[in-house]
Amino acid sequence: MPADDGAQPAVVVAGAGLAGLATALLLARGDVPCQVLEADGLMGQPSGATGAHAGGPYTSQPYVYSGLFRRQLLERLPDVYAELLDEGAQVLDIDGSVAAPSPYGDLAGRDGQAVQGDRLSLACPGGVVTAVLARALASEPLAQVRHGVQVQGLRMEGDRITGVRLPRETLKASTVVDALGRGSPLAPDFTAMVDEVDGGVVHSTRFYRTDRVDEPAAATERLSTVSGETFSARVLAQGPGTFAVTFRYLARDRALAGLAAPEGFSRALSLLPEICDRLAAAAPAGAVITGLDPALLLRCVDEQAPIGYLPVGDALCTVDVESGVGAALALEDAICIARALTAPVDTASDVSLGARMNQRLRSAYERSARRSVVRTRLWEAAVTAAEPAVRSGPNAGSPSRAAMVRALLL
Ligand SMILES: Cc1cc2nc3c(=O)[nH]c(=O)nc-3n(C[C@H](O)[C@H](O)[C@H](O)COP(=O)(O)OP(=O)(O)OC[C@H]3O[C@@H](n4cnc5c(N)ncnc54)[C@H](O)[C@@H]3O)c2cc1C
C-alpha cells in the first residue's frame, strides 16, 4: 500500500457499515473523492434474505427500517432503494392504519414533521442493505474502498486532523468521518459520553420460509408484535416468503433461556396464535440466533475534538434495536455530513452541524432509553414477583411468564 505520499484523498471515511457506506456514496456522487477503510475483509459479499452477510456483527439479523429511512433512501439514493426491492426487501405497513401519524414523527427530517408515507417501513436482513450500498459504492470512481484495514487513531497538528493512523502507515487526511460503530476507537478521545443504558435484553431469532410467496399482501405486509409479561415476540417479513421471528427477554431470566434452543423456540411459538397463524405452511430456515441487545449510548462531540472529526451513526448514538430507527439516524447523519462536505464549509458551519446532530440525536435517544428502561423495569418486576401479576391492559391476552416457563420445561 502506498505510504504517506500525499496522493490519498483528503476525506477518509473510517468504517464501511451502513453509516460509512452511505456517507461515502453521497460524497462520491457529490464529486468529493474519499477513501473508505474497513477492518472486515469480507465486505460486499452477495446478499439475499437469510444468507451470510459481511459487515457489522449483526448483519444477519432481521431488520425493520423506519419510514424515515425509506423516505431518505427514496429521496437521496433511489437506485439503492430500487435494488433493495429487487433483493426482496419488503415494504411494511407497521400499524396498518393509513391515517395514523408516523410513530417516529419527531425523528422525521428537515422540518421535524412526519411526512405522508413515512409510516411505510422497509424490512430485510441488515446485511442486505450494507451489501447493496457496497455494490453501489463499488461503481463510483471517486470512492476507493480498502478492506482488512484497522483504523487505530488520528494524527493531528494543533487543532486539525492531518492523518489517519493504520498499523503500518499513516494516511493523509484533513477530514475523517468516524463511522466505526459503537466500539469506535476514535470516539472515546473526541466525544463525551452523555448517557448509557444497558437493558440486559437477549434476543433469540429464527428465520422461516414458505413457498407461498404469492400469498395475499395482507398476510405479509404487517409486523405482528406480542408483548408478553416478561418478553416480547414479533414476526417480521424479511423477503418474499421469508419471515423472521424474534423473542426478546431478560438475560438474567434464566427460566426463559430455553428460547435459545430450537425445541424451546417452537414450543414458545405454539403459545402465540397471532404469530403461529402468520407462519402457517412455513418451515424454519437455519438455527436459532441468540445475542445480547447492545447497550444504548449517546455521545456528543467534545469541544476539544479536532477540526475535521465528524462522527456518524452508532459512533455517536445507539438506540433500542426494537425501535427500528438506528439505521434511519445513521443515514440522516450521513446525509447531513455529505451535504456539509459537498458544499464549502467553514469551522462555524462545522460546529452548527455538530450541534444540530447532537440535539436531534438526544431526543431520539431519550425516547428510546425511556422506553427501554420502563420495559426492563416491568419485566424485572414480573420475574421477581412472588405472586403472579394481575394481568390486565395490553398484555392481558398474551401468555403469562408461568405459562411460557411451563412450555419451555416440557
Ligand atoms: C441486533 C441488532 C439489530 C438491529 N436492528 C435494527 C433495526 O431493525 N432497524 C434499525 O434501524 N437499526 C437496527 N439496529 C441498529 C443498526 O444496526 C445501527 O444503528 C446501524 O447499523 C449503524 O451503522 P454504523 O455504520 O454506524 O455502525 P456499524 O454497522 O457498527 O458499522 C461500523 C463498521 O466499522 C467497522 N470497524 C469497526 N472498527 C473498525 C476499525 N478500528 N477499523 C476499521 N473498521 C472498523 C466495522 O467492521 C463495521 O463495518 C440493530 C442493531 C443490532 C445490534
The ligand as a Gaussian input file, in Angstrom:
#p B3LYP/6-31G(d) Opt

LIG

0 1
 C      -29.098000      -6.891000      16.822000
 C      -29.317000      -5.565000      16.170000
 C      -30.488000      -5.333000      15.488000
 C      -30.728000      -4.085000      14.941000
 N      -31.893000      -3.890000      14.284000
 C      -32.128000      -2.691000      13.729000
 C      -33.322000      -2.493000      13.003000
 O      -34.147000      -3.400000      12.868000
 N      -33.534000      -1.269000      12.436000
 C      -32.628000      -0.248000      12.557000
 O      -32.868000       0.843000      12.035000
 N      -31.481000      -0.421000      13.246000
 C      -31.213000      -1.613000      13.828000
 N      -30.046000      -1.796000      14.503000
 C      -29.099000      -0.653000      14.606000
 C      -28.283000      -0.513000      13.313000
 O      -27.639000      -1.728000      13.037000
 C      -27.224000       0.557000      13.520000
 O      -27.787000       1.737000      14.003000
 C      -26.521000       0.871000      12.192000
 O      -26.042000      -0.316000      11.621000
 C      -25.389000       1.831000      12.450000
 O      -24.426000       1.655000      11.480000
 P      -22.945000       2.176000      11.648000
 O      -22.411000       2.158000      10.252000
 O      -22.907000       3.429000      12.412000
 O      -22.212000       1.093000      12.563000
 P      -21.789000      -0.385000      12.242000
 O      -22.853000      -1.075000      11.458000
 O      -21.384000      -0.983000      13.534000
 O      -20.516000      -0.254000      11.279000
 C      -19.227000       0.017000      11.762000
 C      -18.220000      -0.526000      10.752000
 O      -16.917000      -0.138000      11.156000
 C      -16.042000      -1.249000      11.070000
 N      -14.977000      -1.043000      12.049000
 C      -15.096000      -1.050000      13.407000
 N      -13.913000      -0.759000      13.991000
 C      -13.036000      -0.568000      12.983000
 C      -11.657000      -0.194000      12.933000
 N      -10.928000       0.031000      14.044000
 N      -11.079000      -0.046000      11.722000
 C      -11.785000      -0.239000      10.585000
 N      -13.080000      -0.586000      10.561000
 C      -13.711000      -0.749000      11.742000
 C      -16.924000      -2.452000      11.368000
 O      -16.365000      -3.640000      10.839000
 C      -18.230000      -2.052000      10.672000
 O      -18.261000      -2.450000       9.333000
 C      -29.773000      -3.039000      15.068000
 C      -28.578000      -3.275000      15.734000
 C      -28.350000      -4.522000      16.290000
 C      -27.074000      -4.724000      17.032000

